[in-house]
Amino acid sequence: MRPRTEIGLGLGVLALLLLGSALLGRRANTMPDQDARTSTFLAGPNGARGLADALGRLGIPVERFRGRLRQLGEAVAADTGGRSLVAFLDPAAHLQPAEVSEIVALTPRADLLVAGMGSAALMRCYGYEPQYRFRDSVQAVAPGTRPGRDSPWVHTVLAASSVTVVRDSSRMEDQGESECRVSAGMIADTLLVARTGRLIAVRLHEREGGGSITLVADGTLFGNRALRATDAGPFALGLFAGRSGRVVFEEAHQGFGASRSLGSAVLAWSAHSPWGWAAWQLAVAGLLALLAGAVRFGPPVPMLLRRRRSPLEHVRALATALAAANGHDVAVRAIVRGLGRRLAPAGQPVRTDSSALVERIARTVRSPRGREAARRLQDLTRPRQPAGSVLAAALAVEDVWEDLRP
């Protein structure tokens, strides 16, 4: 086996061993998903992908909305398949006061499901505020029931809050406030309470049977782990059961906003940045230089023809080199043995002495020129030949070769 082949096989085996050890190590040391966002795009313990998949299996249309809130209002207004439900499951980027009025404007056309601390600004519009319990957690149960082994544990409860109604303003002192124009005569149905009687989930609706707003204090009730291991699963699915319209999960505030390709982002940046304009100018200058260099000025330059040397020229050069080294006799014998190898059958070595070889060749030549060349070789194989004997032997060998192999 060649050394290169052995090295290649060794490197291949080493690469396979490293790959196998990496895969085994990754399998043995898998880390749990630490992403705490309650997003339907995440399949980790805290994600809500299981809820979206379960609704799809129940035949409820599910949409993950990644655009702006204004586009969400337009999409809800254009929906003709029934009353939609828009869910804000504990947004990772907290809802800002300027966004609350746009969300409240959805309620005449859609129902709302609001959960978690990220939706605190929106809950305040309806008179509630989530409060986080730092020291302990409580079990969430339906009103009138006792906590069981599978009752979910939560760290956030609902507390009463005053509705903030302010005028539209852009002043710095008004940026923390929002304009909430909600109906004052809404009926509150308690859905979940703690063992101590604190509210955890409540549903608000109007007396005339209009839209509903469901407020849930803790967004972990919709997580994959809670849905699978506790009674939060039946509770969460019960909030969506029997709906004819679609369920829209708002994902822009979870960090999954509408994205675009890298190429379009680079083009947009180059159109507004001075560095982008400089890059475009350099690209145009380089293109012009390339086009200018591609144009041919004048006739084409003729290619230099290099003729390869003939075998006779190589022999003469070798003879001259040997003559310069005072190896005349050795050179002549080498030339004669070379003629013997050329005349011998393929693969058969030449073991005859130079003089005997020349005598045998002299008996096989046919023309007078060949016999004369053979006689010169016989004279040149004698010891102590002059410097010109090497070139003479080379010429005589070529004459004999042309006589025997025309």
ABEGO torsion letter per residue (X at the ends): XBAAAAAAAAAAAAAAAAAAAAAAAAAAABBBBABABBBAABABAABAAAAAAAAAAAGBBBBBBABBAAAAAAAAAABAAEBBBBBBBGBABBBBAAAAAAAAAAAAABBBBBBEAAAAAAAAAAGBBBBBBAABBBBBBBBGBBBBAABBBBABBBBBBBBBBBBBBABAAAAABBBBBBBABBBBBBABBBAAGBBABBBBBBAAGBBBBBBBABAAAABAAAAAABAAAAAAAAAABGBABBBBBBAAAAGABBBBBAAAAAAAAAAABAAAAAAAAAAAAAAAAAAAAABBBEBBBBBBBBBBBBAAAAAAAAAAAAAAAGBAAAAAAAAAAAAAAAABBBGBBBABBAAAAAAAAAAABABAAAAAAAAAAAAAABBGBBAAAAAAAAAAAAAAAAAABX
